[in-house]
């Protein structure tokens, strides 16, 4: 690993985009990670036609799978896998093209509920009333069985109902409880999608029930999944509940990977006749997280058969991602990346340290040898307080991208006393020209 440093003037410092690791990671979904270059076309009004459904029960051979633009082939019509800690895309198959969100749209409804809880506007024991619309929805599709009109349900039960049971009725209760009407809630969903950088998503309702013009992309859902994990660690644990009983009816979480694939802790499955079977899933192994989105699987197959095919394919892709790639820590939090000269300080230099771990994702067995350039405006005037942001480290990734991470002062550097400052100034003006 080559580490160098570059001093920059103060005007340039003001223009540097210095963000934390989580910020860099999230921004990369919307900006840094571009789709494979291709001729730009106007997105179709509706997703592509359904592919011919396979009648084979056994998983197909890898070499026979439809190819992806990045990564291995997959049966899924749309696929996206990312290591969010390093912003590295491992799998990309039409991940920026419109597709039906199905019940994966519930992730946005749940995100907004988590947001309300985190702000204190809602509590887990707050109650919402069941409307006739919500009651009628419990008679079709996935349901929580919220009860008759007028029944009151706690927010915590509604969260479990949306996540574990994929209840469309629970989504309507939540939408009406927060925004008054489901249409008003959908407007909030779209506003939040824009704030999160989900540029390919349009929500028409709170549940993902088929509606004209409702769409998302695999890339957008991965971004939403990472925001949920990153923004609400206190509430994300609801996504890992394996089964739940409500109104004396026990149901299993439709995310079969919670039971079958080690490390899985979320997120959401989905299925419609128009969009096929899909899933947004996240798993952690040895501190490394992967987020995978697939959609357009098992068209025309019954729920139990399509669900098994979805579970097989998502499990296969996750295993591939964990097996074929690994993360290497370049700097740990607190490691010194460079030293910057100090002007009129009790010490001549101050260590510039990484604010958090800097990692790279590389193919398993391939050495990570990045070029790291420390940028700062020097010499730095004393006094300097430990933890003060002083510059950035530009890390050139193996694919040529450059990611910037903030650097801060590793120690306090007090200012020299009057005598020391005078002596330093005298030396500078008398002998500085010799240096």
PALUM-820191 format. One record per residue (C-alpha): residue in three letters; y, x, z. Coordinates in steps of 0.02 Angstrom, whole numbers, plus 50000, padded with zeros to 5 digits. Example, Ala and Ser with C-alpha at 12.3 -4.5 7.8 and 13.67 -1.06 7.14 Angstrom:
BEGIN
 res     Y     X     Z
 ALA 49775 50615 50390
 SER 49947 50684 50357
//
This chain:
BEGIN
 res     Y     X     Z
 UNK 50000 50000 50000
 UNK 50168 50071 49947
 UNK 50313 50035 50065
 UNK 50489 50081 50016
 UNK 50660 50022 50068
 UNK 50822 49981 49982
 UNK 50992 49962 50058
 UNK 51096 49820 49987
 UNK 51278 49776 50008
 UNK 51332 49630 50116
 UNK 51377 49519 49969
 UNK 51201 49532 49905
 UNK 51129 49497 50078
 UNK 51215 49328 50077
 UNK 51126 49285 49915
 UNK 50951 49332 49972
 UNK 50829 49187 49993
 UNK 50750 49240 50157
 UNK 50627 49109 50219
 UNK 50486 49102 50346
 UNK 50304 49106 50290
 UNK 50283 48918 50305
 UNK 50443 48891 50203
 UNK 50386 49010 50068
 UNK 50217 48927 50063
 UNK 50284 48751 50048
 UNK 50415 48797 49919
 UNK 50284 48882 49814
 UNK 50196 48717 49782
 UNK 50353 48647 49702
 UNK 50428 48804 49623
 UNK 50331 48968 49628
 UNK 50161 48906 49573
 UNK 50188 48847 49397
 UNK 50054 48764 49294
 UNK 49971 48867 49156
 UNK 50089 48874 49010
 UNK 50059 48742 48879
 UNK 50159 48638 48758
 UNK 50261 48516 48859
 UNK 50228 48335 48820
 UNK 50295 48174 48891
 UNK 50176 48115 49029
 UNK 50073 47965 48976
 UNK 50114 47798 49054
 UNK 49935 47787 49115
 UNK 49805 47920 49159
 UNK 49683 47977 49027
 UNK 49534 47868 48977
 UNK 49382 47870 49089
 UNK 49254 48001 49041
 UNK 49074 47952 49009
 UNK 48986 47933 49176
 UNK 48836 48046 49205
 UNK 48670 47966 49249
 UNK 48596 48124 49325
 UNK 48577 48134 49512
 UNK 48559 48322 49524
 UNK 48716 48430 49527
 UNK 48749 48501 49352
 UNK 48740 48685 49314
 UNK 48904 48775 49340
 UNK 48913 48842 49163
 UNK 48897 48665 49094
 UNK 49046 48595 49191
 UNK 49210 48551 49103
 UNK 49324 48704 49116
 UNK 49482 48719 49222
 UNK 49643 48808 49178
 UNK 49623 48915 49335
 UNK 49460 48941 49427
 UNK 49286 48874 49398
 UNK 49237 48719 49303
 UNK 49221 48552 49391
 UNK 49163 48375 49358
 UNK 49329 48312 49424
 UNK 49457 48255 49296
 UNK 49595 48328 49406
 UNK 49578 48471 49532
 UNK 49690 48585 49634
 UNK 49643 48711 49769
 UNK 49767 48819 49863
 UNK 49769 48942 50006
 UNK 49930 48879 50087
 UNK 49950 49030 50200
 UNK 49974 49145 50050
 UNK 50031 49019 49918
 UNK 49885 49068 49807
 UNK 49816 48938 49686
 UNK 49628 48961 49666
 UNK 49588 48808 49559
 UNK 49697 48711 49437
 UNK 49635 48576 49320
 UNK 49770 48460 49251
 UNK 49841 48462 49427
 UNK 50016 48418 49367
 UNK 49964 48267 49264
 UNK 49983 48087 49326
 UNK 49834 48005 49407
 UNK 49797 47853 49516
 UNK 49819 47899 49701
 UNK 49701 47763 49767
 UNK 49683 47774 49956
 UNK 49749 47953 49956
 UNK 49921 47868 49950
 UNK 49889 47822 50132
 UNK 49925 48004 50174
 UNK 50110 47968 50142
 UNK 50106 47811 50249
 UNK 50024 47911 50389
 UNK 50150 48053 50367
 UNK 50293 47931 50396
 UNK 50206 47861 50552
 UNK 50187 48040 50618
 UNK 50370 48069 50581
 UNK 50418 47914 50681
 UNK 50310 47972 50826
 UNK 50381 48149 50824
 UNK 50559 48081 50827
 UNK 50522 47966 50974
 UNK 50563 47808 50877
 UNK 50381 47754 50897
 UNK 50252 47782 51033
 UNK 50064 47778 51017
 UNK 50058 47621 51124
 UNK 50194 47532 51024
 UNK 50129 47372 50946
 UNK 50152 47292 50775
 UNK 50113 47112 50733
 UNK 49987 47062 50599
 UNK 50065 46958 50460
 UNK 49976 46835 50348
 UNK 49990 46962 50205
 UNK 49902 47094 50308
 UNK 49769 46969 50363
 UNK 49735 46920 50182
 UNK 49721 47104 50132
 UNK 49582 47125 50261
 UNK 49476 47015 50147
 UNK 49478 47140 50003
 UNK 49447 47326 49985
 UNK 49432 47444 50133
 UNK 49480 47357 50293
 UNK 49510 47385 50478
 UNK 49488 47200 50519
 UNK 49658 47194 50606
 UNK 49634 47013 50660
 UNK 49718 46846 50632
 UNK 49904 46825 50597
 UNK 50004 46853 50755
 UNK 49882 46980 50828
 UNK 49967 47136 50898
 UNK 49891 47307 50862
 UNK 49944 47474 50938
 UNK 50010 47613 50828
 UNK 49869 47728 50883
 UNK 49738 47601 50829
 UNK 49827 47577 50664
 UNK 49826 47766 50635
 UNK 49639 47771 50664
 UNK 49618 47618 50556
 UNK 49709 47699 50410
 UNK 49625 47869 50425
 UNK 49448 47832 50482
 UNK 49422 47659 50409
 UNK 49544 47675 50262
 UNK 49609 47503 50308
 UNK 49724 47427 50178
 UNK 49768 47292 50304
 UNK 49820 47423 50432
 UNK 49939 47499 50304
 UNK 50027 47333 50277
 UNK 50046 47306 50465
 UNK 50123 47480 50480
 UNK 50237 47459 50329
 UNK 50304 47292 50387
 UNK 50321 47353 50566
 UNK 50426 47504 50517
 UNK 50526 47441 50367
 UNK 50516 47251 50375
 UNK 50429 47232 50208
 UNK 50300 47334 50112
 UNK 50422 47351 49966
 UNK 50554 47427 50079
 UNK 50424 47544 50152
 UNK 50372 47599 49977
 UNK 50554 47647 49945
 UNK 50547 47757 50099
 UNK 50384 47834 50038
 UNK 50468 47881 49873
 UNK 50619 47952 49962
 UNK 50508 48059 50072
 UNK 50407 48115 49921
 UNK 50567 48183 49842
 UNK 50615 48271 50003
 UNK 50445 48356 50008
 UNK 50455 48411 49826
 UNK 50323 48289 49761
 UNK 50404 48271 49591
 UNK 50256 48185 49507
 UNK 50230 48044 49631
 UNK 50284 47861 49629
 UNK 50224 47744 49765
 UNK 50224 47555 49746
 UNK 50138 47506 49908
 UNK 50079 47578 50074
 UNK 49892 47579 50040
 UNK 49868 47646 49864
 UNK 49806 47476 49804
 UNK 49815 47478 49612
 UNK 49990 47437 49551
 UNK 50083 47460 49388
 UNK 50176 47626 49384
 UNK 50099 47697 49542
 UNK 50046 47878 49516
 UNK 50036 48049 49593
 UNK 49967 48222 49548
 UNK 49835 48331 49628
 UNK 49966 48463 49662
 UNK 50078 48337 49749
 UNK 49938 48277 49862
 UNK 49897 48457 49912
 UNK 50080 48481 49956
 UNK 50080 48322 50060
 UNK 49921 48377 50148
 UNK 49996 48545 50195
 UNK 50157 48465 50256
 UNK 50054 48349 50366
 UNK 49956 48494 50440
 UNK 50107 48606 50460
 UNK 50234 48476 50519
 UNK 50128 48375 50640
 UNK 49993 48484 50721
 UNK 49995 48369 50873
 UNK 49943 48217 50770
 UNK 49841 48297 50631
 UNK 49687 48292 50743
 UNK 49666 48106 50701
 UNK 49607 48159 50528
 UNK 49450 48239 50602
 UNK 49382 48082 50687
 UNK 49206 48055 50619
 UNK 49184 47870 50662
 UNK 49273 47733 50756
 UNK 49241 47557 50821
 UNK 49369 47417 50813
 UNK 49339 47232 50845
 UNK 49159 47280 50887
 UNK 49134 47348 50710
 UNK 49086 47531 50698
 UNK 49127 47622 50536
 UNK 49106 47802 50479
 UNK 49247 47906 50409
 UNK 49225 47908 50220
 UNK 49261 48095 50221
 UNK 49079 48151 50224
 UNK 49128 48334 50230
 UNK 49179 48312 50412
 UNK 48992 48301 50447
 UNK 48924 48411 50308
 UNK 49042 48558 50277
 UNK 49086 48678 50419
 UNK 49270 48692 50460
 UNK 49325 48529 50379
 UNK 49461 48440 50479
 UNK 49537 48315 50354
 UNK 49605 48231 50253
 UNK 49579 48073 50147
 UNK 49461 48000 50018
 UNK 49504 47872 49884
 UNK 49423 47763 49752
 UNK 49479 47636 49623
 UNK 49397 47574 49464
 UNK 49543 47644 49365
 UNK 49549 47815 49446
 UNK 49370 47849 49496
 UNK 49325 47940 49657
 UNK 49443 48067 49733
 UNK 49476 48164 49892
 UNK 49604 48275 49976
 UNK 49511 48390 50094
 UNK 49557 48537 50205
 UNK 49447 48659 50298
 UNK 49472 48814 50407
 UNK 49354 48961 50426
 UNK 49393 49121 50522
 UNK 49575 49071 50531
 UNK 49590 49044 50343
 UNK 49632 48870 50276
 UNK 49600 48798 50104
 UNK 49666 48632 50038
 UNK 49574 48549 49892
 UNK 49615 48393 49792
 UNK 49496 48316 49666
 UNK 49507 48150 49574
 UNK 49426 48060 49428
 UNK 49245 48080 49482
 UNK 49095 47963 49459
 UNK 49178 47829 49354
 UNK 49081 47667 49355
 UNK 48961 47718 49492
 UNK 48933 47612 49648
 UNK 49019 47661 49810
 UNK 48870 47748 49893
 UNK 48822 47848 49737
 UNK 49000 47894 49690
 UNK 49036 47943 49869
 UNK 48888 48063 49870
 UNK 48941 48142 49705
 UNK 49118 48164 49772
 UNK 49051 48246 49930
 UNK 48938 48364 49831
 UNK 49076 48419 49714
 UNK 49210 48445 49847
 UNK 49087 48540 49957
 UNK 49036 48651 49810
 UNK 49216 48692 49767
 UNK 49263 48729 49948
 UNK 49114 48844 49969
 UNK 49165 48935 49811
 UNK 49343 48957 49873
 UNK 49289 49029 50041
 UNK 49153 49138 49963
 UNK 49244 49212 49814
 UNK 49413 49249 49894
 UNK 49471 49330 50054
 UNK 49635 49359 50143
 UNK 49700 49531 50191
 UNK 49834 49552 50323
 UNK 49968 49671 50260
 UNK 50077 49661 50415
 UNK 50044 49576 50581
 UNK 50184 49486 50671
 UNK 50290 49620 50755
 UNK 50233 49764 50644
 UNK 50370 49885 50590
 UNK 50398 49876 50402
 UNK 50544 49998 50392
 UNK 50682 50078 50496
 UNK 50866 50049 50460
 UNK 51008 50168 50507
 UNK 51127 50105 50641
 UNK 51315 50136 50648
 UNK 51393 50172 50819
 UNK 51235 50128 50914
 UNK 51148 50212 51059
 UNK 51005 50244 50936
 UNK 51019 50307 50759
 UNK 50889 50185 50689
 UNK 50821 50012 50724
 UNK 50644 49957 50675
 UNK 50635 49809 50556
 UNK 50484 49706 50603
 UNK 50390 49563 50519
 UNK 50426 49396 50601
 UNK 50249 49336 50567
 UNK 50090 49392 50482
 UNK 50101 49434 50297
 UNK 49938 49405 50204
 UNK 49873 49417 50026
 UNK 49729 49323 49946
 UNK 49619 49428 49831
 UNK 49446 49411 49755
 UNK 49313 49459 49881
 UNK 49281 49646 49872
 UNK 49446 49686 49785
 UNK 49565 49795 49884
 UNK 49739 49727 49916
 UNK 49867 49861 49870
 UNK 50036 49776 49858
 UNK 50205 49857 49837
 UNK 50322 49814 49981
 UNK 50509 49843 49972
 UNK 50616 49821 50129
 UNK 50792 49759 50090
 UNK 50935 49771 50213
 UNK 51122 49801 50220
 UNK 51143 49972 50301
 UNK 51199 50058 50401
 UNK 51191 49913 50525
 UNK 51335 49903 50649
 UNK 51292 49902 50834
 UNK 51267 49808 50945
 UNK 51105 49735 50877
 UNK 51004 49608 50975
 UNK 50815 49605 50964
 UNK 50759 49464 50851
 UNK 50915 49465 50742
 UNK 50876 49434 50558
 UNK 50926 49593 50468
 UNK 50842 49590 50297
 UNK 50684 49548 50204
 UNK 50523 49622 50139
 UNK 50487 49590 49955
 UNK 50299 49592 49926
 UNK 50238 49604 49746
 UNK 50075 49506 49731
 UNK 49930 49555 49618
 UNK 49980 49421 49491
 UNK 50157 49490 49478
 UNK 50244 49361 49587
 UNK 50364 49426 49719
 UNK 50368 49341 49889
 UNK 50504 49378 50017
 UNK 50476 49376 50205
 UNK 50612 49395 50338
 UNK 50631 49552 50441
 UNK 50713 49560 50612
 UNK 50768 49690 50738
 UNK 50620 49750 50841
 UNK 50726 49813 50987
 UNK 50899 49797 51064
 UNK 51022 49931 51008
 UNK 51179 49931 51119
 UNK 51344 49993 51055
 UNK 51400 50168 51105
 UNK 51532 50187 51239
 UNK 51710 50237 51196
 UNK 51677 50424 51209
 UNK 51520 50412 51104
 UNK 51608 50308 50969
 UNK 51752 50433 50960
 UNK 51632 50579 50945
 UNK 51532 50490 50809
 UNK 51689 50449 50710
 UNK 51751 50628 50724
 UNK 51584 50697 50663
 UNK 51584 50571 50521
 UNK 51756 50612 50457
 UNK 51741 50801 50482
 UNK 51563 50828 50424
 UNK 51510 50670 50335
 UNK 51550 50747 50166
 UNK 51416 50879 50197
 UNK 51276 50749 50212
//
